[in-house]
Amino acid sequence: MPTIEWTDLPEALRKHLFLRAAERKISGEDLLELKAWRESELAAPDGLWHKAFGSFKLGGEGRYPKTFLLRGQPAKGTRL
């Protein structure tokens, strides 16, 4: 089963993620939590998914992370 992809992201997607992270003012502590989670090489579910962290949620589809959401924003798909 494929894992969630963090390297070799399409250029437009990588730029979008950096922009959203800056706009959402994600804390360094939460980014460290995201880093630890990334290193677990979690299997990528089919379809939409999301993972909640302290001040934000990460939303994705299949093997790609797609966006950062604020804590209170609704997210679609399977909760990881």
mmCIF file of the N, C-alpha and C atoms, coordinates in Angstrom:
data_MODEL
# 
_entry.id   MODEL 
# 
loop_
_atom_site.group_PDB 
_atom_site.id 
_atom_site.type_symbol 
_atom_site.label_atom_id 
_atom_site.label_alt_id 
_atom_site.label_comp_id 
_atom_site.label_asym_id 
_atom_site.label_entity_id 
_atom_site.label_seq_id 
_atom_site.pdbx_PDB_ins_code 
_atom_site.Cartn_x 
_atom_site.Cartn_y 
_atom_site.Cartn_z 
_atom_site.occupancy 
_atom_site.B_iso_or_equiv 
_atom_site.pdbx_formal_charge 
_atom_site.auth_seq_id 
_atom_site.auth_comp_id 
_atom_site.auth_asym_id 
_atom_site.auth_atom_id 
_atom_site.pdbx_PDB_model_num 
ATOM 1   N N  . MET A 1 1  ? 0.856   -1.185 0.000  1.00 0.00 ? 1  MET A N  1 
ATOM 2   C CA . MET A 1 1  ? 0.000   0.000  0.000  1.00 0.00 ? 1  MET A CA 1 
ATOM 3   C C  . MET A 1 1  ? 0.896   1.241  0.000  1.00 0.00 ? 1  MET A C  1 
ATOM 4   N N  . PRO A 1 2  ? 0.571   2.229  -0.828 1.00 0.00 ? 2  PRO A N  1 
ATOM 5   C CA . PRO A 1 2  ? 1.403   3.438  -0.882 1.00 0.00 ? 2  PRO A CA 1 
ATOM 6   C C  . PRO A 1 2  ? 1.310   4.249  0.409  1.00 0.00 ? 2  PRO A C  1 
ATOM 7   N N  . THR A 1 3  ? 2.341   4.998  0.659  1.00 0.00 ? 3  THR A N  1 
ATOM 8   C CA . THR A 1 3  ? 2.358   5.880  1.831  1.00 0.00 ? 3  THR A CA 1 
ATOM 9   C C  . THR A 1 3  ? 2.061   7.309  1.387  1.00 0.00 ? 3  THR A C  1 
ATOM 10  N N  . ILE A 1 4  ? 1.760   8.164  2.352  1.00 0.00 ? 4  ILE A N  1 
ATOM 11  C CA . ILE A 1 4  ? 1.518   9.569  2.052  1.00 0.00 ? 4  ILE A CA 1 
ATOM 12  C C  . ILE A 1 4  ? 2.819   10.180 1.554  1.00 0.00 ? 4  ILE A C  1 
ATOM 13  N N  . GLU A 1 5  ? 2.751   10.839 0.430  1.00 0.00 ? 5  GLU A N  1 
ATOM 14  C CA . GLU A 1 5  ? 3.922   11.395 -0.260 1.00 0.00 ? 5  GLU A CA 1 
ATOM 15  C C  . GLU A 1 5  ? 4.282   12.765 0.307  1.00 0.00 ? 5  GLU A C  1 
ATOM 16  N N  . TRP A 1 6  ? 5.542   12.940 0.668  1.00 0.00 ? 6  TRP A N  1 
ATOM 17  C CA . TRP A 1 6  ? 6.013   14.242 1.177  1.00 0.00 ? 6  TRP A CA 1 
ATOM 18  C C  . TRP A 1 6  ? 7.150   14.802 0.352  1.00 0.00 ? 6  TRP A C  1 
ATOM 19  N N  . THR A 1 7  ? 7.767   13.968 -0.453 1.00 0.00 ? 7  THR A N  1 
ATOM 20  C CA . THR A 1 7  ? 8.837   14.421 -1.336 1.00 0.00 ? 7  THR A CA 1 
ATOM 21  C C  . THR A 1 7  ? 8.323   14.284 -2.769 1.00 0.00 ? 7  THR A C  1 
ATOM 22  N N  . ASP A 1 8  ? 8.944   14.944 -3.667 1.00 0.00 ? 8  ASP A N  1 
ATOM 23  C CA . ASP A 1 8  ? 8.543   14.887 -5.072 1.00 0.00 ? 8  ASP A CA 1 
ATOM 24  C C  . ASP A 1 8  ? 7.093   15.311 -5.298 1.00 0.00 ? 8  ASP A C  1 
ATOM 25  N N  . LEU A 1 9  ? 6.620   16.269 -4.481 1.00 0.00 ? 9  LEU A N  1 
ATOM 26  C CA . LEU A 1 9  ? 5.278   16.804 -4.697 1.00 0.00 ? 9  LEU A CA 1 
ATOM 27  C C  . LEU A 1 9  ? 5.275   17.654 -5.963 1.00 0.00 ? 9  LEU A C  1 
ATOM 28  N N  . PRO A 1 10 ? 4.160   17.671 -6.689 1.00 0.00 ? 10 PRO A N  1 
ATOM 29  C CA . PRO A 1 10 ? 4.079   18.601 -7.823 1.00 0.00 ? 10 PRO A CA 1 
ATOM 30  C C  . PRO A 1 10 ? 4.350   20.028 -7.341 1.00 0.00 ? 10 PRO A C  1 
ATOM 31  N N  . GLU A 1 11 ? 5.028   20.807 -8.158 1.00 0.00 ? 11 GLU A N  1 
ATOM 32  C CA . GLU A 1 11 ? 5.445   22.164 -7.788 1.00 0.00 ? 11 GLU A CA 1 
ATOM 33  C C  . GLU A 1 11 ? 4.284   23.024 -7.284 1.00 0.00 ? 11 GLU A C  1 
ATOM 34  N N  . ALA A 1 12 ? 3.167   23.003 -7.999 1.00 0.00 ? 12 ALA A N  1 
ATOM 35  C CA . ALA A 1 12 ? 2.015   23.827 -7.600 1.00 0.00 ? 12 ALA A CA 1 
ATOM 36  C C  . ALA A 1 12 ? 1.479   23.400 -6.234 1.00 0.00 ? 12 ALA A C  1 
ATOM 37  N N  . LEU A 1 13 ? 1.450   22.111 -5.960 1.00 0.00 ? 13 LEU A N  1 
ATOM 38  C CA . LEU A 1 13 ? 0.968   21.617 -4.674 1.00 0.00 ? 13 LEU A CA 1 
ATOM 39  C C  . LEU A 1 13 ? 1.926   22.021 -3.554 1.00 0.00 ? 13 LEU A C  1 
ATOM 40  N N  . ARG A 1 14 ? 3.213   21.896 -3.781 1.00 0.00 ? 14 ARG A N  1 
ATOM 41  C CA . ARG A 1 14 ? 4.202   22.279 -2.766 1.00 0.00 ? 14 ARG A CA 1 
ATOM 42  C C  . ARG A 1 14 ? 4.070   23.761 -2.418 1.00 0.00 ? 14 ARG A C  1 
ATOM 43  N N  . LYS A 1 15 ? 3.931   24.605 -3.445 1.00 0.00 ? 15 LYS A N  1 
ATOM 44  C CA . LYS A 1 15 ? 3.758   26.043 -3.207 1.00 0.00 ? 15 LYS A CA 1 
ATOM 45  C C  . LYS A 1 15 ? 2.472   26.322 -2.428 1.00 0.00 ? 15 LYS A C  1 
ATOM 46  N N  . HIS A 1 16 ? 1.394   25.624 -2.789 1.00 0.00 ? 16 HIS A N  1 
ATOM 47  C CA . HIS A 1 16 ? 0.120   25.802 -2.093 1.00 0.00 ? 16 HIS A CA 1 
ATOM 48  C C  . HIS A 1 16 ? 0.266   25.448 -0.612 1.00 0.00 ? 16 HIS A C  1 
ATOM 49  N N  . LEU A 1 17 ? 0.927   24.344 -0.310 1.00 0.00 ? 17 LEU A N  1 
ATOM 50  C CA . LEU A 1 17 ? 1.095   23.929 1.087  1.00 0.00 ? 17 LEU A CA 1 
ATOM 51  C C  . LEU A 1 17 ? 1.921   24.948 1.874  1.00 0.00 ? 17 LEU A C  1 
ATOM 52  N N  . PHE A 1 18 ? 2.995   25.450 1.294  1.00 0.00 ? 18 PHE A N  1 
ATOM 53  C CA . PHE A 1 18 ? 3.805   26.467 1.981  1.00 0.00 ? 18 PHE A CA 1 
ATOM 54  C C  . PHE A 1 18 ? 3.003   27.736 2.217  1.00 0.00 ? 18 PHE A C  1 
ATOM 55  N N  . LEU A 1 19 ? 2.230   28.148 1.220  1.00 0.00 ? 19 LEU A N  1 
ATOM 56  C CA . LEU A 1 19 ? 1.403   29.342 1.353  1.00 0.00 ? 19 LEU A CA 1 
ATOM 57  C C  . LEU A 1 19 ? 0.359   29.167 2.452  1.00 0.00 ? 19 LEU A C  1 
ATOM 58  N N  . ARG A 1 20 ? -0.331  28.044 2.455  1.00 0.00 ? 20 ARG A N  1 
ATOM 59  C CA . ARG A 1 20 ? -1.354  27.789 3.479  1.00 0.00 ? 20 ARG A CA 1 
ATOM 60  C C  . ARG A 1 20 ? -0.737  27.709 4.872  1.00 0.00 ? 20 ARG A C  1 
ATOM 61  N N  . ALA A 1 21 ? 0.410   27.088 4.988  1.00 0.00 ? 21 ALA A N  1 
ATOM 62  C CA . ALA A 1 21 ? 1.068   27.001 6.299  1.00 0.00 ? 21 ALA A CA 1 
ATOM 63  C C  . ALA A 1 21 ? 1.383   28.393 6.827  1.00 0.00 ? 21 ALA A C  1 
ATOM 64  N N  . ALA A 1 22 ? 1.855   29.271 5.962  1.00 0.00 ? 22 ALA A N  1 
ATOM 65  C CA . ALA A 1 22 ? 2.174   30.644 6.376  1.00 0.00 ? 22 ALA A CA 1 
ATOM 66  C C  . ALA A 1 22 ? 0.901   31.409 6.719  1.00 0.00 ? 22 ALA A C  1 
ATOM 67  N N  . GLU A 1 23 ? -0.132  31.282 5.902  1.00 0.00 ? 23 GLU A N  1 
ATOM 68  C CA . GLU A 1 23 ? -1.398  31.984 6.153  1.00 0.00 ? 23 GLU A CA 1 
ATOM 69  C C  . GLU A 1 23 ? -2.052  31.536 7.458  1.00 0.00 ? 23 GLU A C  1 
ATOM 70  N N  . ARG A 1 24 ? -1.947  30.260 7.762  1.00 0.00 ? 24 ARG A N  1 
ATOM 71  C CA . ARG A 1 24 ? -2.597  29.703 8.960  1.00 0.00 ? 24 ARG A CA 1 
ATOM 72  C C  . ARG A 1 24 ? -1.776  29.938 10.227 1.00 0.00 ? 24 ARG A C  1 
ATOM 73  N N  . LYS A 1 25 ? -0.582  30.486 10.059 1.00 0.00 ? 25 LYS A N  1 
ATOM 74  C CA . LYS A 1 25 ? 0.310   30.782 11.188 1.00 0.00 ? 25 LYS A CA 1 
ATOM 75  C C  . LYS A 1 25 ? 0.475   29.560 12.104 1.00 0.00 ? 25 LYS A C  1 
ATOM 76  N N  . ILE A 1 26 ? 0.851   28.457 11.488 1.00 0.00 ? 26 ILE A N  1 
ATOM 77  C CA . ILE A 1 26 ? 1.034   27.206 12.224 1.00 0.00 ? 26 ILE A CA 1 
ATOM 78  C C  . ILE A 1 26 ? 2.244   27.331 13.133 1.00 0.00 ? 26 ILE A C  1 
ATOM 79  N N  . SER A 1 27 ? 2.072   26.930 14.371 1.00 0.00 ? 27 SER A N  1 
ATOM 80  C CA . SER A 1 27 ? 3.144   27.080 15.362 1.00 0.00 ? 27 SER A CA 1 
ATOM 81  C C  . SER A 1 27 ? 4.283   26.097 15.100 1.00 0.00 ? 27 SER A C  1 
ATOM 82  N N  . GLY A 1 28 ? 5.454   26.448 15.573 1.00 0.00 ? 28 GLY A N  1 
ATOM 83  C CA . GLY A 1 28 ? 6.611   25.571 15.465 1.00 0.00 ? 28 GLY A CA 1 
ATOM 84  C C  . GLY A 1 28 ? 6.375   24.250 16.163 1.00 0.00 ? 28 GLY A C  1 
ATOM 85  N N  . GLU A 1 29 ? 5.710   24.289 17.302 1.00 0.00 ? 29 GLU A N  1 
ATOM 86  C CA . GLU A 1 29 ? 5.410   23.060 18.057 1.00 0.00 ? 29 GLU A CA 1 
ATOM 87  C C  . GLU A 1 29 ? 4.524   22.127 17.229 1.00 0.00 ? 29 GLU A C  1 
ATOM 88  N N  . ASP A 1 30 ? 3.509   22.704 16.569 1.00 0.00 ? 30 ASP A N  1 
ATOM 89  C CA . ASP A 1 30 ? 2.631   21.883 15.742 1.00 0.00 ? 30 ASP A CA 1 
ATOM 90  C C  . ASP A 1 30 ? 3.359   21.360 14.510 1.00 0.00 ? 30 ASP A C  1 
ATOM 91  N N  . LEU A 1 31 ? 4.273   22.137 13.965 1.00 0.00 ? 31 LEU A N  1 
ATOM 92  C CA . LEU A 1 31 ? 5.053   21.658 12.827 1.00 0.00 ? 31 LEU A CA 1 
ATOM 93  C C  . LEU A 1 31 ? 5.958   20.491 13.239 1.00 0.00 ? 31 LEU A C  1 
ATOM 94  N N  . LEU A 1 32 ? 6.467   20.530 14.462 1.00 0.00 ? 32 LEU A N  1 
ATOM 95  C CA . LEU A 1 32 ? 7.258   19.397 14.957 1.00 0.00 ? 32 LEU A CA 1 
ATOM 96  C C  . LEU A 1 32 ? 6.394   18.152 15.103 1.00 0.00 ? 32 LEU A C  1 
ATOM 97  N N  . GLU A 1 33 ? 5.146   18.323 15.546 1.00 0.00 ? 33 GLU A N  1 
ATOM 98  C CA . GLU A 1 33 ? 4.218   17.194 15.650 1.00 0.00 ? 33 GLU A CA 1 
ATOM 99  C C  . GLU A 1 33 ? 3.929   16.627 14.253 1.00 0.00 ? 33 GLU A C  1 
ATOM 100 N N  . LEU A 1 34 ? 3.730   17.515 13.285 1.00 0.00 ? 34 LEU A N  1 
ATOM 101 C CA . LEU A 1 34 ? 3.520   17.087 11.903 1.00 0.00 ? 34 LEU A CA 1 
ATOM 102 C C  . LEU A 1 34 ? 4.738   16.315 11.395 1.00 0.00 ? 34 LEU A C  1 
ATOM 103 N N  . LYS A 1 35 ? 5.922   16.814 11.692 1.00 0.00 ? 35 LYS A N  1 
ATOM 104 C CA . LYS A 1 35 ? 7.162   16.148 11.255 1.00 0.00 ? 35 LYS A CA 1 
ATOM 105 C C  . LYS A 1 35 ? 7.247   14.736 11.826 1.00 0.00 ? 35 LYS A C  1 
ATOM 106 N N  . ALA A 1 36 ? 6.954   14.582 13.101 1.00 0.00 ? 36 ALA A N  1 
ATOM 107 C CA . ALA A 1 36 ? 6.993   13.252 13.728 1.00 0.00 ? 36 ALA A CA 1 
ATOM 108 C C  . ALA A 1 36 ? 5.972   12.325 13.073 1.00 0.00 ? 36 ALA A C  1 
ATOM 109 N N  . TRP A 1 37 ? 4.788   12.847 12.787 1.00 0.00 ? 37 TRP A N  1 
ATOM 110 C CA . TRP A 1 37 ? 3.741   12.050 12.147 1.00 0.00 ? 37 TRP A CA 1 
ATOM 111 C C  . TRP A 1 37 ? 4.169   11.646 10.740 1.00 0.00 ? 37 TRP A C  1 
ATOM 112 N N  . ARG A 1 38 ? 4.769   12.581 10.009 1.00 0.00 ? 38 ARG A N  1 
ATOM 113 C CA . ARG A 1 38 ? 5.259   12.291 8.658  1.00 0.00 ? 38 ARG A CA 1 
ATOM 114 C C  . ARG A 1 38 ? 6.261   11.143 8.663  1.00 0.00 ? 38 ARG A C  1 
ATOM 115 N N  . GLU A 1 39 ? 7.126   11.144 9.650  1.00 0.00 ? 39 GLU A N  1 
ATOM 116 C CA . GLU A 1 39 ? 8.183   10.134 9.724  1.00 0.00 ? 39 GLU A CA 1 
ATOM 117 C C  . GLU A 1 39 ? 7.651   8.742  10.017 1.00 0.00 ? 39 GLU A C  1 
ATOM 118 N N  . SER A 1 40 ? 6.388   8.639  10.427 1.00 0.00 ? 40 SER A N  1 
ATOM 119 C CA . SER A 1 40 ? 5.796   7.327  10.703 1.00 0.00 ? 40 SER A CA 1 
ATOM 120 C C  . SER A 1 40 ? 5.428   6.581  9.422  1.00 0.00 ? 40 SER A C  1 
ATOM 121 N N  . GLU A 1 41 ? 5.512   7.261  8.270  1.00 0.00 ? 41 GLU A N  1 
ATOM 122 C CA . GLU A 1 41 ? 5.225   6.671  6.967  1.00 0.00 ? 41 GLU A CA 1 
ATOM 123 C C  . GLU A 1 41 ? 3.881   5.955  6.962  1.00 0.00 ? 41 GLU A C  1 
ATOM 124 N N  . LEU A 1 42 ? 2.850   6.677  7.338  1.00 0.00 ? 42 LEU A N  1 
ATOM 125 C CA . LEU A 1 42 ? 1.493   6.158  7.392  1.00 0.00 ? 42 LEU A CA 1 
ATOM 126 C C  . LEU A 1 42 ? 1.005   5.777  5.998  1.00 0.00 ? 42 LEU A C  1 
ATOM 127 N N  . ALA A 1 43 ? 0.292   4.657  5.920  1.00 0.00 ? 43 ALA A N  1 
ATOM 128 C CA . ALA A 1 43 ? -0.284  4.234  4.647  1.00 0.00 ? 43 ALA A CA 1 
ATOM 129 C C  . ALA A 1 43 ? -1.299  5.268  4.175  1.00 0.00 ? 43 ALA A C  1 
ATOM 130 N N  . ALA A 1 44 ? -1.308  5.533  2.896  1.00 0.00 ? 44 ALA A N  1 
ATOM 131 C CA . ALA A 1 44 ? -2.224  6.517  2.312  1.00 0.00 ? 44 ALA A CA 1 
ATOM 132 C C  . ALA A 1 44 ? -3.580  5.865  2.074  1.00 0.00 ? 44 ALA A C  1 
ATOM 133 N N  . PRO A 1 45 ? -4.643  6.400  2.673  1.00 0.00 ? 45 PRO A N  1 
ATOM 134 C CA . PRO A 1 45 ? -5.975  5.845  2.421  1.00 0.00 ? 45 PRO A CA 1 
ATOM 135 C C  . PRO A 1 45 ? -6.468  6.263  1.034  1.00 0.00 ? 45 PRO A C  1 
ATOM 136 N N  . ASP A 1 46 ? -7.439  5.534  0.530  1.00 0.00 ? 46 ASP A N  1 
ATOM 137 C CA . ASP A 1 46 ? -8.084  5.940  -0.718 1.00 0.00 ? 46 ASP A CA 1 
ATOM 138 C C  . ASP A 1 46 ? -8.974  7.131  -0.424 1.00 0.00 ? 46 ASP A C  1 
ATOM 139 N N  . GLY A 1 47 ? -9.074  8.046  -1.354 1.00 0.00 ? 47 GLY A N  1 
ATOM 140 C CA . GLY A 1 47 ? -9.996  9.168  -1.221 1.00 0.00 ? 47 GLY A CA 1 
ATOM 141 C C  . GLY A 1 47 ? -9.522  10.242 -0.270 1.00 0.00 ? 47 GLY A C  1 
ATOM 142 N N  . LEU A 1 48 ? -10.479 11.053 0.180  1.00 0.00 ? 48 LEU A N  1 
ATOM 143 C CA . LEU A 1 48 ? -10.191 12.189 1.058  1.00 0.00 ? 48 LEU A CA 1 
ATOM 144 C C  . LEU A 1 48 ? -9.887  11.735 2.476  1.00 0.00 ? 48 LEU A C  1 
ATOM 145 N N  . TRP A 1 49 ? -8.997  12.478 3.150  1.00 0.00 ? 49 TRP A N  1 
ATOM 146 C CA . TRP A 1 49 ? -8.635  12.194 4.542  1.00 0.00 ? 49 TRP A CA 1 
ATOM 147 C C  . TRP A 1 49 ? -8.209  13.488 5.211  1.00 0.00 ? 49 TRP A C  1 
ATOM 148 N N  . HIS A 1 50 ? -8.154  13.456 6.546  1.00 0.00 ? 50 HIS A N  1 
ATOM 149 C CA . HIS A 1 50 ? -7.633  14.597 7.300  1.00 0.00 ? 50 HIS A CA 1 
ATOM 150 C C  . HIS A 1 50 ? -7.042  14.117 8.606  1.00 0.00 ? 50 HIS A C  1 
ATOM 151 N N  . LYS A 1 51 ? -6.109  14.895 9.123  1.00 0.00 ? 51 LYS A N  1 
ATOM 152 C CA . LYS A 1 51 ? -5.437  14.607 10.394 1.00 0.00 ? 51 LYS A CA 1 
ATOM 153 C C  . LYS A 1 51 ? -5.406  15.901 11.194 1.00 0.00 ? 51 LYS A C  1 
ATOM 154 N N  . ALA A 1 52 ? -5.919  15.852 12.412 1.00 0.00 ? 52 ALA A N  1 
ATOM 155 C CA . ALA A 1 52 ? -5.950  17.034 13.274 1.00 0.00 ? 52 ALA A CA 1 
ATOM 156 C C  . ALA A 1 52 ? -4.659  17.131 14.081 1.00 0.00 ? 52 ALA A C  1 
ATOM 157 N N  . PHE A 1 53 ? -4.128  18.335 14.137 1.00 0.00 ? 53 PHE A N  1 
ATOM 158 C CA . PHE A 1 53 ? -2.996  18.670 14.983 1.00 0.00 ? 53 PHE A CA 1 
ATOM 159 C C  . PHE A 1 53 ? -3.469  19.792 15.890 1.00 0.00 ? 53 PHE A C  1 
ATOM 160 N N  . GLY A 1 54 ? -2.655  20.303 16.767 1.00 0.00 ? 54 GLY A N  1 
ATOM 161 C CA . GLY A 1 54 ? -3.092  21.298 17.738 1.00 0.00 ? 54 GLY A CA 1 
ATOM 162 C C  . GLY A 1 54 ? -3.829  22.495 17.160 1.00 0.00 ? 54 GLY A C  1 
ATOM 163 N N  . SER A 1 55 ? -3.173  23.280 16.339 1.00 0.00 ? 55 SER A N  1 
ATOM 164 C CA . SER A 1 55 ? -3.781  24.513 15.846 1.00 0.00 ? 55 SER A CA 1 
ATOM 165 C C  . SER A 1 55 ? -4.281  24.403 14.406 1.00 0.00 ? 55 SER A C  1 
ATOM 166 N N  . PHE A 1 56 ? -4.162  23.247 13.801 1.00 0.00 ? 56 PHE A N  1 
ATOM 167 C CA . PHE A 1 56 ? -4.550  23.092 12.403 1.00 0.00 ? 56 PHE A CA 1 
ATOM 168 C C  . PHE A 1 56 ? -4.914  21.652 12.087 1.00 0.00 ? 56 PHE A C  1 
ATOM 169 N N  . LYS A 1 57 ? -5.468  21.479 10.893 1.00 0.00 ? 57 LYS A N  1 
ATOM 170 C CA . LYS A 1 57 ? -5.721  20.152 10.337 1.00 0.00 ? 57 LYS A CA 1 
ATOM 171 C C  . LYS A 1 57 ? -4.999  20.081 8.993  1.00 0.00 ? 57 LYS A C  1 
ATOM 172 N N  . LEU A 1 58 ? -4.551  18.905 8.670  1.00 0.00 ? 58 LEU A N  1 
ATOM 173 C CA . LEU A 1 58 ? -3.972  18.649 7.361  1.00 0.00 ? 58 LEU A CA 1 
ATOM 174 C C  . LEU A 1 58 ? -4.989  17.840 6.578  1.00 0.00 ? 58 LEU A C  1 
ATOM 175 N N  . GLY A 1 59 ? -5.349  18.302 5.389  1.00 0.00 ? 59 GLY A N  1 
ATOM 176 C CA . GLY A 1 59 ? -6.279  17.574 4.539  1.00 0.00 ? 59 GLY A CA 1 
ATOM 177 C C  . GLY A 1 59 ? -5.555  17.030 3.339  1.00 0.00 ? 59 GLY A C  1 
ATOM 178 N N  . GLY A 1 60 ? -5.968  15.855 2.899  1.00 0.00 ? 60 GLY A N  1 
ATOM 179 C CA . GLY A 1 60 ? -5.327  15.261 1.745  1.00 0.00 ? 60 GLY A CA 1 
ATOM 180 C C  . GLY A 1 60 ? -6.265  14.376 0.959  1.00 0.00 ? 60 GLY A C  1 
ATOM 181 N N  . GLU A 1 61 ? -5.726  13.863 -0.121 1.00 0.00 ? 61 GLU A N  1 
ATOM 182 C CA . GLU A 1 61 ? -6.479  12.931 -0.959 1.00 0.00 ? 61 GLU A CA 1 
ATOM 183 C C  . GLU A 1 61 ? -5.515  11.879 -1.468 1.00 0.00 ? 61 GLU A C  1 
ATOM 184 N N  . GLY A 1 62 ? -5.827  10.627 -1.157 1.00 0.00 ? 62 GLY A N  1 
ATOM 185 C CA . GLY A 1 62 ? -4.931  9.547  -1.566 1.00 0.00 ? 62 GLY A CA 1 
ATOM 186 C C  . GLY A 1 62 ? -3.557  9.744  -0.955 1.00 0.00 ? 62 GLY A C  1 
ATOM 187 N N  . ARG A 1 63 ? -2.539  9.668  -1.774 1.00 0.00 ? 63 ARG A N  1 
ATOM 188 C CA . ARG A 1 63 ? -1.172  9.761  -1.230 1.00 0.00 ? 63 ARG A CA 1 
ATOM 189 C C  . ARG A 1 63 ? -0.651  11.181 -1.080 1.00 0.00 ? 63 ARG A C  1 
ATOM 190 N N  . TYR A 1 64 ? -1.455  12.191 -1.431 1.00 0.00 ? 64 TYR A N  1 
ATOM 191 C CA . TYR A 1 64 ? -0.965  13.568 -1.369 1.00 0.00 ? 64 TYR A CA 1 
ATOM 192 C C  . TYR A 1 64 ? -1.627  14.413 -0.288 1.00 0.00 ? 64 TYR A C  1 
ATOM 193 N N  . PRO A 1 65 ? -0.827  15.123 0.523  1.00 0.00 ? 65 PRO A N  1 
ATOM 194 C CA . PRO A 1 65 ? -1.394  16.160 1.388  1.00 0.00 ? 65 PRO A CA 1 
ATOM 195 C C  . PRO A 1 65 ? -1.856  17.283 0.466  1.00 0.00 ? 65 PRO A C  1 
ATOM 196 N N  . LYS A 1 66 ? -2.997  17.903 0.766  1.00 0.00 ? 66 LYS A N  1 
ATOM 197 C CA . LYS A 1 66 ? -3.536  18.911 -0.151 1.00 0.00 ? 66 LYS A CA 1 
ATOM 198 C C  . LYS A 1 66 ? -3.618  20.313 0.441  1.00 0.00 ? 66 LYS A C  1 
ATOM 199 N N  . THR A 1 67 ? -3.916  20.431 1.753  1.00 0.00 ? 67 THR A N  1 
ATOM 200 C CA . THR A 1 67 ? -4.063  21.776 2.319  1.00 0.00 ? 67 THR A CA 1 
ATOM 201 C C  . THR A 1 67 ? -3.997  21.739 3.836  1.00 0.00 ? 67 THR A C  1 
ATOM 202 N N  . PHE A 1 68 ? -3.743  22.899 4.409  1.00 0.00 ? 68 PHE A N  1 
ATOM 203 C CA . PHE A 1 68 ? -3.817  23.094 5.848  1.00 0.00 ? 68 PHE A CA 1 
ATOM 204 C C  . PHE A 1 68 ? -5.100  23.847 6.145  1.00 0.00 ? 68 PHE A C  1 
ATOM 205 N N  . LEU A 1 69 ? -5.835  23.403 7.134  1.00 0.00 ? 69 LEU A N  1 
ATOM 206 C CA . LEU A 1 69 ? -7.067  24.055 7.572  1.00 0.00 ? 69 LEU A CA 1 
ATOM 207 C C  . LEU A 1 69 ? -6.882  24.549 9.000  1.00 0.00 ? 69 LEU A C  1 
ATOM 208 N N  . LEU A 1 70 ? -7.632  25.568 9.358  1.00 0.00 ? 70 LEU A N  1 
ATOM 209 C CA . LEU A 1 70 ? -7.640  26.012 10.752 1.00 0.00 ? 70 LEU A CA 1 
ATOM 210 C C  . LEU A 1 70 ? -8.365  24.972 11.600 1.00 0.00 ? 70 LEU A C  1 
ATOM 211 N N  . ARG A 1 71 ? -8.095  24.955 12.877 1.00 0.00 ? 71 ARG A N  1 
ATOM 212 C CA . ARG A 1 71 ? -8.668  23.964 13.779 1.00 0.00 ? 71 ARG A CA 1 
ATOM 213 C C  . ARG A 1 71 ? -10.189 23.858 13.635 1.00 0.00 ? 71 ARG A C  1 
ATOM 214 N N  . GLY A 1 72 ? -10.904 24.970 13.547 1.00 0.00 ? 72 GLY A N  1 
ATOM 215 C CA . GLY A 1 72 ? -12.357 24.950 13.497 1.00 0.00 ? 72 GLY A CA 1 
ATOM 216 C C  . GLY A 1 72 ? -12.959 24.724 12.114 1.00 0.00 ? 72 GLY A C  1 
ATOM 217 N N  . GLN A 1 73 ? -12.144 24.717 11.080 1.00 0.00 ? 73 GLN A N  1 
ATOM 218 C CA . GLN A 1 73 ? -12.673 24.504 9.737  1.00 0.00 ? 73 GLN A CA 1 
ATOM 219 C C  . GLN A 1 73 ? -13.093 23.053 9.537  1.00 0.00 ? 73 GLN A C  1 
ATOM 220 N N  . PRO A 1 74 ? -14.213 22.842 8.858  1.00 0.00 ? 74 PRO A N  1 
ATOM 221 C CA . PRO A 1 74 ? -14.632 21.472 8.603  1.00 0.00 ? 74 PRO A CA 1 
ATOM 222 C C  . PRO A 1 74 ? -13.688 20.793 7.619  1.00 0.00 ? 74 PRO A C  1 
ATOM 223 N N  . ALA A 1 75 ? -13.498 19.515 7.828  1.00 0.00 ? 75 ALA A N  1 
ATOM 224 C CA . ALA A 1 75 ? -12.634 18.715 6.955  1.00 0.00 ? 75 ALA A CA 1 
ATOM 225 C C  . ALA A 1 75 ? -13.425 17.556 6.391  1.00 0.00 ? 75 ALA A C  1 
ATOM 226 N N  . LYS A 1 76 ? -13.065 17.111 5.211  1.00 0.00 ? 76 LYS A N  1 
ATOM 227 C CA . LYS A 1 76 ? -13.763 16.013 4.547  1.00 0.00 ? 76 LYS A CA 1 
ATOM 228 C C  . LYS A 1 76 ? -12.936 14.747 4.614  1.00 0.00 ? 76 LYS A C  1 
ATOM 229 N N  . GLY A 1 77 ? -13.615 13.630 4.504  1.00 0.00 ? 77 GLY A N  1 
ATOM 230 C CA . GLY A 1 77 ? -12.938 12.344 4.383  1.00 0.00 ? 77 GLY A CA 1 
ATOM 231 C C  . GLY A 1 77 ? -12.685 11.655 5.697  1.00 0.00 ? 77 GLY A C  1 
ATOM 232 N N  . THR A 1 78 ? -11.868 10.632 5.625  1.00 0.00 ? 78 THR A N  1 
ATOM 233 C CA . THR A 1 78 ? -11.525 9.772  6.753  1.00 0.00 ? 78 THR A CA 1 
ATOM 234 C C  . THR A 1 78 ? -10.613 10.496 7.721  1.00 0.00 ? 78 THR A C  1 
ATOM 235 N N  . ARG A 1 79 ? -10.948 10.432 8.995  1.00 0.00 ? 79 ARG A N  1 
ATOM 236 C CA . ARG A 1 79 ? -10.079 11.033 10.017 1.00 0.00 ? 79 ARG A CA 1 
ATOM 237 C C  . ARG A 1 79 ? -8.957  10.051 10.343 1.00 0.00 ? 79 ARG A C  1 
ATOM 238 N N  . LEU A 1 80 ? -7.722  10.511 10.261 1.00 0.00 ? 80 LEU A N  1 
ATOM 239 C CA . LEU A 1 80 ? -6.563  9.662  10.576 1.00 0.00 ? 80 LEU A CA 1 
ATOM 240 C C  . LEU A 1 80 ? -6.120  9.868  11.993 1.00 0.00 ? 80 LEU A C  1 
# 
